[in-house]
Amino acid sequence: MGTIYYGGSATPIHIEDRALAHLKVVVSTKLRRGESFTVSWQHPAGEPRGRSTIWLHPSIALRFVFDDPEPTELNRSWIEELAQSANSSGGVQLIAEQIESTPDHRADDAPQTVVIAD
């Protein structure tokens, strides 16, 4: 479970590492451009029911902390979906990752080893 430390607040915001890695890309891009926006999410299990929204601005301190020491492999389409919501009037809506299934491939009967004659 990753954590965002926002501004001077002593209350950490807990977000699953994979989601936080994708959110970090979108947030960093927007803040680097000097853009302000909101980020909203539903409270995870184990916390009081509800949702929260924070206002992000380039002048507000922000720190991302990940439990996993290894960077996660990023899903480009999830980043694009989050970025698209960041550009809307509702701000970033932290949504679940949508995994696209790959189409079924028929068995490949071609030889798997190719011998090149000298």
C-alpha positions, 0 to 999 in steps of 0.5 A, a space after each residue: 500500500 503506497 502513501 501520498 503525503 500532501 502539504 502539511 497534513 499529518 494524515 497520509 493518503 493510502 493508495 495501492 502501489 500500482 494505482 499510485 505509480 500510475 497516478 504519480 505519472 499523471 500528477 507529475 505531468 500536470 504539476 510540471 506544466 503548472 496546472 492545478 486540478 483535483 484528485 478524487 477517490 473512494 475510501 478503501 476497505 478498512 476506512 470509513 465509508 465515503 470518498 475524498 477529493 484533494 486540490 493539487 497545486 504546484 506550490 503544495 508539497 507532495 510526496 509519494 511513498 511506495 511499499 514495493 522497492 521495485 518500480 511497477 510496469 506501467 499500463 499506458 492506456 490506464 495513464 491515458 484514461 487518468 490523464 483524460 479525467 485530469 483534464 476534465 472539470 471533475 479532475 482525476 477520478 482514481 478508477 480501477 485499471 481495466 485490463 484488456 484481454 488479448 484475442 485467442 491465437 490459434 496454435 502455431 504449427 510452424 517450426 520453432 527452430 530454424 537451421 541455417 545451412 552454411 
